[in-house]
């Protein structure tokens, strides 16, 4: 049994839709997928932040930009949203853990301090689900919501992205090289990270 640890958002957006493809590629792998980020028993850990730790245990897995997105319904009911400054009149969905709206607004719309219409969430996954339901505008992780953008469930409002990209890192347990199952799963994850969108092919 191999235990893969990642955030709820990454699990639902990047891992779960690819489980059938994983099964076809690695038929002998028994996978335990956990979103308990305090679990110390994982064999492979995927984390995100602004950089890759330099202690040698981590490697860059994938990067993503964040930009304002909302549901098509929200845009129909509350639009148009033509300029970044228009967001001062809209509901902005924030995260307690990593609120990047101030960074985006400082470059895209420095003339406005933000929106007085705000909602706060524990993490990006919850905030993005709220945006999909029509609650407001969120800074979406573009690599995680590429399918929703392609099928029109979410709409990207502006080309401007948060100046600093989010970096996902992969940490393997010690001596993973000696375990062919772990090595195969690592290679599969790295290969899948190069695919910008999910398909059944």
HUNOR-V87730 format. One record per residue. N is the residue number from 1. OMEGA is omega as a letter, one per 40 degrees, with the letter a starting at -180 (none if undefined). Layout:
n=N omega=OMEGA
n=N omega=OMEGA
This chain:
n=1 omega=i
n=2 omega=a
n=3 omega=i
n=4 omega=a
n=5 omega=i
n=6 omega=a
n=7 omega=i
n=8 omega=a
n=9 omega=i
n=10 omega=i
n=11 omega=a
n=12 omega=a
n=13 omega=a
n=14 omega=a
n=15 omega=a
n=16 omega=i
n=17 omega=a
n=18 omega=a
n=19 omega=i
n=20 omega=i
n=21 omega=i
n=22 omega=a
n=23 omega=i
n=24 omega=a
n=25 omega=a
n=26 omega=a
n=27 omega=a
n=28 omega=a
n=29 omega=i
n=30 omega=a
n=31 omega=i
n=32 omega=a
n=33 omega=a
n=34 omega=i
n=35 omega=i
n=36 omega=a
n=37 omega=i
n=38 omega=a
n=39 omega=a
n=40 omega=a
n=41 omega=a
n=42 omega=i
n=43 omega=i
n=44 omega=a
n=45 omega=i
n=46 omega=a
n=47 omega=i
n=48 omega=a
n=49 omega=a
n=50 omega=a
n=51 omega=i
n=52 omega=i
n=53 omega=a
n=54 omega=a
n=55 omega=i
n=56 omega=a
n=57 omega=a
n=58 omega=i
n=59 omega=i
n=60 omega=a
n=61 omega=i
n=62 omega=i
n=63 omega=i
n=64 omega=i
n=65 omega=i
n=66 omega=a
n=67 omega=a
n=68 omega=i
n=69 omega=i
n=70 omega=i
n=71 omega=i
n=72 omega=i
n=73 omega=i
n=74 omega=a
n=75 omega=i
n=76 omega=a
n=77 omega=a
n=78 omega=a
n=79 omega=e
n=80 omega=i
n=81 omega=a
n=82 omega=a
n=83 omega=i
n=84 omega=a
n=85 omega=i
n=86 omega=a
n=87 omega=i
n=88 omega=a
n=89 omega=a
n=90 omega=i
n=91 omega=i
n=92 omega=a
n=93 omega=a
n=94 omega=i
n=95 omega=i
n=96 omega=a
n=97 omega=a
n=98 omega=a
n=99 omega=a
n=100 omega=i
n=101 omega=a
n=102 omega=i
n=103 omega=a
n=104 omega=a
n=105 omega=a
n=106 omega=i
n=107 omega=a
n=108 omega=a
n=109 omega=a
n=110 omega=a
n=111 omega=i
n=112 omega=a
n=113 omega=a
n=114 omega=a
n=115 omega=i
n=116 omega=i
n=117 omega=a
n=118 omega=i
n=119 omega=a
n=120 omega=a
n=121 omega=a
n=122 omega=a
n=123 omega=a
n=124 omega=a
n=125 omega=a
n=126 omega=i
n=127 omega=a
n=128 omega=i
n=129 omega=i
n=130 omega=i
n=131 omega=i
n=132 omega=a
n=133 omega=i
n=134 omega=a
n=135 omega=a
n=136 omega=a
n=137 omega=a
n=138 omega=i
n=139 omega=a
n=140 omega=i
n=141 omega=a
n=142 omega=a
n=143 omega=i
n=144 omega=a
n=145 omega=a
n=146 omega=i
n=147 omega=i
n=148 omega=i
n=149 omega=a
n=150 omega=a
n=151 omega=i
n=152 omega=i
n=153 omega=i
n=154 omega=a
n=155 omega=i
n=156 omega=a
n=157 omega=a
n=158 omega=i
n=159 omega=a
n=160 omega=i
n=161 omega=i
n=162 omega=a
n=163 omega=a
n=164 omega=a
n=165 omega=i
n=166 omega=a
n=167 omega=i
n=168 omega=a
n=169 omega=a
n=170 omega=i
n=171 omega=i
n=172 omega=i
n=173 omega=a
n=174 omega=i
n=175 omega=i
n=176 omega=a
n=177 omega=a
n=178 omega=a
n=179 omega=a
n=180 omega=i
n=181 omega=i
n=182 omega=i
n=183 omega=i
n=184 omega=i
n=185 omega=i
n=186 omega=a
n=187 omega=i
n=188 omega=i
n=189 omega=i
n=190 omega=i
n=191 omega=a
n=192 omega=a
n=193 omega=i
n=194 omega=i
n=195 omega=a
n=196 omega=a
n=197 omega=a
n=198 omega=i
n=199 omega=a
n=200 omega=a
n=201 omega=none
